[in-house]
Amino acid sequence: MELRDIEYFAVIAEHRNMRRASEALGMSPGALSKSLRRLEESIQAKLVERTPKGVALTSVGAALLAQVQRLRVTLMDIRREADDLTEGRAGNLRLGVGATTVEDLPHCCAPLLQQAPALSVRITVADNDVMVPALTSGELDLIFNVLPDSPPVGCAQERLFDDVFVVCAAADHPLAKRRRLTMADLSDELWTLSVPAVPNVQYLHNTLRASGLPPPRVAIEARPLRLRLQICASTRLLSFNARRSPNLVAPRWRLKELPVEHLKWRRAVGVIYRKNSYLSPAARRLIDLLRTIATR
């Protein structure tokens, strides 16, 4: 079995047509058919069936396709590990971070680049619903963010510290003057929140629902944390975010935590990476630096 035949098969599966697949690969249909036959002979099973519109995957073909992406990620890991070992390169680190945790990175950059001056880092700021699929597909090497309750399929995670999500409002908001608030006190308020798929938004919805209260009325929905905090500070909208966010992101914005005990949500913050895959020395150094910062 040759790796190029597997790659060619993946293109056939993508296009479901031999002619279009051969055009995409820049090879003749005959050469592509020969590659497919060679792969089927090595597996000893039919991978595609001819149809009036092109080709359809057999059950074996569908099973093989499901493994192709995993194989591609593994090969990528092998190439990157070989570069680190044989060329002594620091390589590239593709890092995904959350809107709050990205504020911790500047403290790590100087010591990381001092230890690995040839390193290049590409940082993606997003939420786990975007970053976890990118991690499992091999587009990211490491995620530093709030951890899910259990590791995503095929991934491992390490806890570094805990964070607490709380309700915030502008310092001059009428509710900010109260010493104690119940969840019912928030029923008539408007909110600025991230998208519904983000866990802290889901937690807010579920907690209000469990108390027999209506869901939060979202006036402004936006993923960027800085934008939400600035909106919260300059309007009468409430927000639900990590307690340390205002001080990390923009201490000049006058925000205040509202004393709503039943809406304090403790979450673990840490790193997520693919299980049993190559984790570069640069990624391991970054994890150590983040752990050091967390202990401080």
Order of alpha helices (4+ residues) and beta strands (2+ residues): alpha-alpha-alpha-beta-beta-alpha-beta-alpha-beta-alpha-beta-beta-beta-alpha-beta-alpha-beta-alpha-beta-beta-alpha
